[in-house]
Amino acid sequence: MTRLVVCYLSVLTSLLMLVSTAKLDHPYHNQTIDQKEDVHSCSKCTKVINYQHCCGEEYFKNRLSDDTKTLTHCYRQVTGKDVVTTEEFHNKIRCIYQCIGQTLKYIDREGYLIADQYIKFLKEKLSAVKYPEYFQNKVIKDIIERIKIATENNDISIQKCTECKPAGYLSDLGLARVFIINCPEDLMKDKDICKIMQKRIKEQDHCLP
């Protein structure tokens, strides 16, 4: 498993908490969901994001398998480096995901979402892992609305973190939160934990992504 893949997976499972680049592990692995850590450099929220207890694991595994080359290309383009480090990945993460969206044709040159292209892309990815259509529709509607609001508000914390716009970042990593919130009981992997996380996320819905 390459360092870049590990960085990607660590972000998905702990959402911007620093992890080891040498293995798929992180220092919060055995901690409870009550503990608080920085989820990104500009704000502090409760660590509740782990889609593996709810929905989304199949999507992200499939996405990573399909788009590793794009991730590698964008890391090099944004950082100018071939050697992957966790610190560099986190520092440039929003610009890396803006590049990914632009490469996959659903983010425009200015960093704004091209909604119809993104919906087409997302439907294809969600259908590939055989999520029910009603769930797909809820996920798509929710993430589009979140991206729209974040873009319109041009959140202050994002401005302080990076020059890149939020659409690319939210269109990928923002899905973890959306999968959890919209996960129906019949798709939950661990119903008790998932319901707790749904409650916590709704209470802290200002947190990013």
Secondary structure by P-SEA (a helix, b strand, c coil): ccaaaaaaaaaaacccccccccccccccccccccccccccccccccccccccccccaaaaaaaaaacaaaaaaaaaaacccccccaaaaaaaaaaaaaaaaaaacccccccccaaaaaaaaaaaaaaaacccaaaaaaaaaaaaaaaaaaaaaccaaaaacccccccccccccaaaaaaaaaccccccccaaaaaaaaaaaaacccccc
